[in-house]
Amino acid sequence: MLHSLKNPVRPRVAIAAMMLASIWTGVASCSPGAALTLGISQHRFTVNGKPLFLLGISYYAGVGAPWAFVQQDLTDMQRYGINWIRVWATWDAFGHDVSAVDREGRAREPFLNALDRLIAECDKRGIVVDVTLSRGALLPTFAAHRRAVVTLASYLARHRNWYMDLANERDIRDDRYVSLDELKELAAAARSANPKLLITASGGFDRTTLETLLLSVRLDFVCPHLPRDPTAPQATEATTRTFQEWMREIGRVVPIHYQEPFRRGYTAWQPTAADYWADLRAAIAGGAASWCFHNGSQRSAPGERPRRSFDLRERRLFDQLDSEEMKAVAGFRAIVAPRTGAGLHALLGNQAIVRQRVPSFHQDTVWGRNGATVPYGCGFGGSAGPVGHDRGISRNSAADVEIKRYQQIARLAAATGRRAAWGVRTGNPG
């Protein structure tokens, strides 16, 4: 049953007794402007100590983008609930090398400074940054690769909102290949240069390799790259659960980080918004800690345009995404927020909503409407946009809850043309 905010349901117990006195700002778990510290708690990421599902987007050539493009793109990312980006420190595409390190692994300006500036701006906006390295033409030797790891880990040490992918797709037997022994040395070099830095390495693995990655290399989390075909969304949940089972058997559980799923323009298969949404839902259902909206050049088109995140010199990313991709992006928050407790950060900015928890209630509960969510039963009605997983508060719970500042939500609803409502459902919220 729904009630107008002018007539909110009153709790049966004192609100003060239930209040955790904590602020939940949703997308990045902290207010913009506050320094972020990325961490890990078992199979989940944390930001400033609070669990956070990372919803990301590829921004590969971001180091070489005009600053005005970067700022506009980051603003759009915040608007759509995106809280991390993947940027490459070794990127040379379409005749333009924007690598932050040279072929010997040393600092390469002005791009290393541009990377530092980008990470700092993301820190202000509550966004996590993936900095990726890759063996190959730009880092042709192990010595150069190791030096690049140390260069980045040292130069960017003042930031805590980033992590390093030591070696993209390290298992592929071409120029990208990095052996497990080499990877272990790279990990040790990164930790020596910056002990607080979280590190990973992306690619495929079987159970035996996973055990080595977790117990010998000691990666902080794993980044499996899964197949890119029409069956991918249907396989993601089961694959994720298999990885979880392997880690429990091995005796060390870490986050599963999906940084490079399928994309449009890669093969003849052109994923739709429904494909992206299904894959994201499957990753969450399987227990993954993150998921990325991957994008890149249109391989079959003249000049491979649009090039999307692969080339950001002439057009910013959100001006290169096609209508199907924009439709997908617009629906992500409604999928992620109800399952992670994310709130109204992107809509409210610095104005936080007080989040209250009933200890006896078995999960956080939100209403998700039109891509926006409000904790515990207060939400937006209407038919436009994606509808999230709606669930009200049970009267059979040990206590009712009331959201403070509901007038603020009403104002926001009025400003965005949505109907604000206070929701209570009877029965067991299974």
C-alpha positions in Angstrom: 0.0 0.0 0.0 1.3 3.5 -0.9 0.7 6.7 1.1 1.3 10.3 0.2 4.4 11.8 1.8 2.0 14.2 3.4 0.7 11.3 5.5 3.8 9.2 6.3 3.5 6.0 8.2 4.8 6.4 11.7 7.1 3.9 13.3 6.0 1.8 16.3 9.3 2.3 18.0 11.4 5.4 18.5 13.4 6.3 15.4 16.4 7.2 17.6 16.7 3.6 18.8 17.1 2.4 15.3 19.3 5.1 13.8 22.8 4.1 12.9 23.8 7.8 12.5 25.3 7.0 9.2 25.0 8.8 5.8 24.6 6.8 2.7 25.2 8.7 -0.5 24.9 5.8 -2.8 27.0 5.8 -5.9 30.4 6.2 -4.3 29.5 5.8 -0.6 30.9 9.2 0.2 30.2 12.8 -0.7 32.0 14.4 -3.7 35.1 16.2 -2.6 36.0 13.7 0.1 39.1 11.6 -0.5 38.4 8.0 -1.4 40.1 5.0 -0.1 39.4 1.8 -2.1 39.5 -1.3 0.0 38.4 -4.9 0.1 36.2 -6.9 2.5 36.2 -10.6 1.5 34.3 -10.7 -1.8 33.3 -7.1 -1.9 35.0 -3.8 -2.6 34.7 -1.0 -0.1 35.1 2.8 -0.3 36.1 4.5 2.9 35.2 1.2 4.7 31.7 0.9 3.3 30.7 -1.9 0.8 30.4 -0.6 -2.8 29.4 -2.3 -6.0 31.6 -0.9 -8.7 29.6 0.0 -11.8 32.2 1.0 -14.4 32.8 2.2 -18.0 35.7 1.8 -20.4 37.6 5.1 -20.8 40.7 3.7 -22.3 42.2 6.8 -24.0 41.1 9.1 -21.2 44.7 10.3 -20.6 44.7 11.9 -24.0 41.3 13.5 -24.0 40.8 17.3 -23.9 40.2 18.3 -20.3 36.8 19.8 -21.2 35.8 16.4 -22.6 36.9 14.6 -19.4 34.9 16.9 -17.2 31.7 16.6 -19.3 32.1 12.8 -19.5 32.7 12.4 -15.7 29.6 14.5 -15.1 27.5 12.2 -17.3 29.0 9.2 -15.6 27.9 10.5 -12.2 24.4 11.2 -13.7 24.1 7.6 -14.6 25.5 6.1 -11.4 28.8 5.1 -12.8 31.5 5.1 -10.1 34.6 3.7 -11.7 36.5 4.0 -15.0 39.1 2.0 -16.7 42.0 4.0 -18.2 45.1 2.6 -19.9 48.6 3.8 -19.1 49.9 2.1 -22.3 47.6 3.2 -25.1 48.5 3.8 -28.7 45.6 3.8 -31.2 44.8 5.4 -34.5 48.2 7.0 -34.8 48.1 8.7 -31.4 50.2 7.4 -28.4 48.8 8.7 -25.1 50.9 6.3 -22.9 51.9 7.6 -19.5 55.1 5.6 -19.6 57.6 5.1 -22.4 58.9 1.9 -23.9 61.4 1.6 -21.2 58.8 2.0 -18.4 59.8 5.6 -17.5 57.6 8.6 -17.0 56.3 10.0 -20.3 55.0 13.6 -20.2 52.6 15.3 -20.5 50.6 12.1 -20.2 51.7 10.9 -16.8 50.8 14.2 -15.3 47.4 14.0 -17.2 46.8 10.6 -15.6 47.5 12.0 -12.2 45.1 14.9 -12.9 42.4 12.6 -14.0 42.7 10.4 -10.9 42.6 13.5 -8.7 39.5 14.8 -10.5 37.8 11.3 -10.1 38.7 11.4 -6.4 36.8 14.7 -6.0 33.8 13.2 -7.8 33.7 9.9 -5.9 35.0 7.7 -8.8 37.4 4.8 -8.7 40.1 4.5 -11.4 41.5 1.3 -13.0 45.0 2.0 -14.4 45.9 -0.8 -16.8 49.3 -1.9 -18.2 49.9 -4.3 -21.1 53.0 -6.1 -22.3 53.6 -5.7 -26.0 54.9 -3.1 -28.4 54.7 -0.4 -25.8 56.3 -2.4 -23.0 58.4 -5.0 -25.0 60.5 -6.5 -22.2 60.0 -7.6 -18.6 62.5 -5.0 -17.4 60.5 -2.2 -19.0 57.2 -3.7 -17.7 58.6 -3.8 -14.1 59.9 -0.3 -14.4 56.5 0.9 -15.6 54.8 -0.7 -12.6 57.2 1.0 -10.2 56.9 4.4 -12.0 53.1 4.4 -11.8 52.9 3.0 -8.2 55.3 5.6 -7.0 54.1 8.7 -9.0 50.4 8.1 -8.1 51.0 7.0 -4.5 49.2 10.1 -3.1 45.9 8.8 -4.4 43.9 5.9 -2.8 41.0 5.8 -5.3 42.9 3.7 -7.9 44.2 0.2 -8.5 46.6 -1.3 -11.0 45.9 -4.0 -13.5 49.5 -5.2 -13.8 49.0 -7.0 -17.1 46.0 -7.0 -19.3 45.1 -10.5 -20.6 48.4 -11.8 -19.4 47.5 -15.4 -20.3 47.2 -14.8 -24.1 50.1 -16.4 -25.8 51.1 -13.4 -28.0 53.0 -10.2 -27.2 50.8 -9.7 -24.2 51.9 -12.9 -22.4 53.2 -12.6 -18.9 54.2 -15.7 -17.1 53.0 -16.4 -13.5 56.6 -16.1 -12.3 56.9 -12.7 -14.0 53.6 -11.6 -12.6 54.7 -12.5 -9.1 57.7 -10.3 -9.5 55.6 -7.4 -10.9 53.3 -7.7 -7.9 56.2 -7.6 -5.5 57.6 -4.5 -7.2 54.2 -2.7 -7.0 53.9 -3.5 -3.3 57.4 -2.4 -2.6 56.8 0.9 -4.3 53.3 1.5 -2.9 52.3 -0.9 -0.1 48.8 0.4 0.0 48.0 -0.1 -3.7 45.5 -2.7 -4.7 46.7 -4.8 -7.6 45.3 -7.4 -10.0 45.9 -8.9 -13.4 43.3 -9.6 -16.0 42.6 -12.6 -18.3 41.3 -16.1 -18.2 42.2 -18.8 -15.7 41.3 -22.3 -14.6 41.2 -23.5 -11.0 44.9 -24.4 -10.8 45.9 -21.0 -12.2 43.4 -19.2 -9.9 45.1 -20.9 -6.9 48.5 -19.6 -8.0 47.1 -16.1 -8.5 45.5 -16.1 -5.0 48.1 -17.9 -2.9 51.4 -17.3 -4.7 51.1 -14.1 -6.7 48.7 -12.8 -4.0 46.5 -10.6 -6.2 44.1 -8.5 -4.2 41.2 -9.5 -6.5 40.7 -11.3 -9.8 39.6 -9.9 -13.2 38.3 -12.7 -15.4 37.7 -11.8 -19.1 34.8 -13.9 -20.3 33.7 -14.9 -23.9 32.0 -12.3 -26.1 29.2 -14.0 -27.9 25.4 -14.0 -27.7 25.4 -16.7 -25.1 27.5 -14.6 -22.7 24.8 -13.0 -20.6 23.2 -16.4 -19.9 26.5 -17.9 -18.7 27.7 -15.1 -16.4 25.9 -16.1 -13.3 26.9 -19.7 -13.3 30.5 -18.8 -14.2 30.7 -16.4 -11.4 29.3 -18.9 -8.9 32.0 -21.4 -10.1 34.7 -18.9 -9.4 33.3 -18.3 -6.0 33.2 -22.1 -5.3 36.8 -22.5 -6.4 37.9 -19.7 -4.1 36.2 -21.2 -1.1 37.9 -24.5 -1.9 41.3 -22.8 -2.2 40.7 -21.0 1.1 40.9 -17.4 0.0 37.9 -15.4 -1.2 38.5 -12.1 -3.0 36.3 -9.8 -5.2 35.4 -10.9 -8.8 35.9 -7.9 -10.9 34.3 -7.8 -14.4 36.3 -5.0 -16.2 35.9 -6.0 -19.8 32.7 -7.8 -20.9 31.3 -7.8 -24.4 30.8 -4.7 -26.4 29.3 -3.3 -29.6 31.5 -3.1 -32.7 33.7 -6.0 -31.8 32.2 -8.8 -33.9 29.1 -9.2 -36.0 27.0 -9.6 -32.8 25.8 -6.2 -31.7 24.6 -6.5 -28.1 21.4 -4.7 -27.2 20.5 -2.8 -24.0 18.7 -6.0 -22.9 21.9 -8.0 -23.3 23.9 -5.5 -21.2 21.2 -5.4 -18.5 21.0 -9.2 -18.4 24.8 -9.5 -18.0 24.8 -7.0 -15.2 22.0 -8.7 -13.4 23.8 -12.1 -13.8 27.0 -10.7 -12.4 25.2 -9.4 -9.4 23.2 -12.5 -8.9 26.4 -14.6 -9.1 28.1 -12.5 -6.4 30.5 -10.4 -8.5 31.9 -7.2 -6.9 31.7 -5.1 -10.1 30.7 -4.9 -13.7 31.9 -2.6 -16.5 30.1 -1.2 -19.5 32.7 -1.9 -22.1 32.9 0.1 -25.3 35.4 0.5 -28.2 35.8 1.1 -31.9 33.4 -0.1 -34.6 35.7 -2.5 -36.3 33.7 -2.9 -39.5 33.0 0.8 -40.1 35.2 3.2 -42.1 37.9 4.5 -39.9 36.5 2.3 -37.1 34.2 5.1 -36.2 32.7 5.6 -33.7 35.8 4.8 -31.8 34.2 5.5 -28.4 36.7 5.2 -25.5 39.5 4.1 -27.9 39.9 7.6 -29.2 38.7 10.7 -27.3 40.6 13.5 -29.1 37.8 14.7 -31.4 34.6 13.7 -29.6 34.0 12.9 -26.0 32.8 9.4 -25.0 29.1 10.1 -24.4 28.8 11.9 -27.8 30.1 8.7 -29.4 27.8 6.2 -27.8 25.0 5.1 -30.1 21.3 5.1 -29.1 21.3 1.5 -28.0 24.3 2.1 -25.7 22.7 5.2 -24.2 19.5 3.2 -23.6 21.6 0.6 -21.8 23.5 3.2 -19.7 20.3 4.8 -18.6 19.0 1.6 -17.1 22.0 0.5 -15.1 21.2 2.4 -11.9 17.8 0.7 -11.6 19.5 -2.7 -11.7 22.4 -2.0 -9.4 20.9 0.3 -6.7 18.1 -2.0 -5.3 20.7 -4.8 -4.8 23.4 -2.7 -3.2 21.7 0.0 -1.1 22.8 2.7 -3.5 20.8 5.9 -3.2 20.4 9.3 -4.7 24.0 10.5 -4.9 23.9 11.4 -8.6 20.6 13.3 -8.2 21.1 14.9 -4.8 24.8 15.7 -5.1 26.1 16.7 -1.6 22.7 16.5 0.0 22.7 13.1 1.7 19.7 11.0 2.7 19.9 9.4 6.2 19.9 5.7 5.9 18.4 3.7 8.7 18.8 0.0 9.3 16.6 -2.3 11.3 19.0 -5.0 12.7 16.4 -7.7 12.6 15.4 -7.1 9.0 17.4 -9.5 6.8 18.4 -7.1 4.1 18.5 -3.5 3.0 15.3 -2.6 1.2 14.6 0.1 -1.4 12.1 1.1 -3.9 13.6 1.6 -7.4 11.7 3.6 -10.0 12.7 5.5 -13.1 16.4 4.9 -12.5 16.3 6.5 -9.0 16.2 4.8 -5.6 15.5 5.8 -2.1 16.3 3.7 1.0 13.5 1.7 2.7 10.3 2.1 0.9 10.3 5.7 -0.1 10.5 6.0 -3.9 9.4 7.4 -7.2 6.2 6.3 -9.0 5.5 6.5 -12.7 5.9 4.4 -15.8 8.8 6.0 -17.6 12.2 4.4 -17.6 13.5 1.1 -16.2 11.8 -0.3 -13.1 14.0 -1.8 -10.5 13.4 -4.5 -7.9 10.6 -3.1 -5.7 10.3 -4.2 -2.2 8.6 -2.5 0.8 9.0 -2.8 4.5 7.2 -5.7 6.1 4.8 -4.9 9.0 5.9 -8.2 10.3 9.4 -6.9 10.9 10.5 -6.2 14.4 10.0 -2.5 13.8 8.8 -0.1 11.2 11.2 2.4 9.8 10.8 6.0 8.7 13.0 8.0 6.3 13.9 11.4 7.6 14.0 14.3 5.2 11.2 12.8 3.1 10.3 16.4 2.3 13.6 16.6 0.5 12.6 13.6 -1.6 9.3 15.2 -2.4 11.1 18.3 -3.6 13.3 16.2 -5.7 10.4 14.3 -7.1 8.6 17.5 -8.0 11.8 18.8 -9.7 12.2 15.7 -11.8 8.5 15.3 -12.7 8.0 12.1 -10.6 5.5 11.1 -8.0 7.0 10.7 -4.6 5.4 8.0 -2.4 5.9 6.3 0.9 5.5 2.6 0.7 4.7 -0.1 3.1 3.9 -3.7 2.2 2.4 -6.2 4.4 3.5 -9.8 4.5 7.0 -11.4 4.3 9.4 -9.6 2.1 11.0 -12.7 0.7 
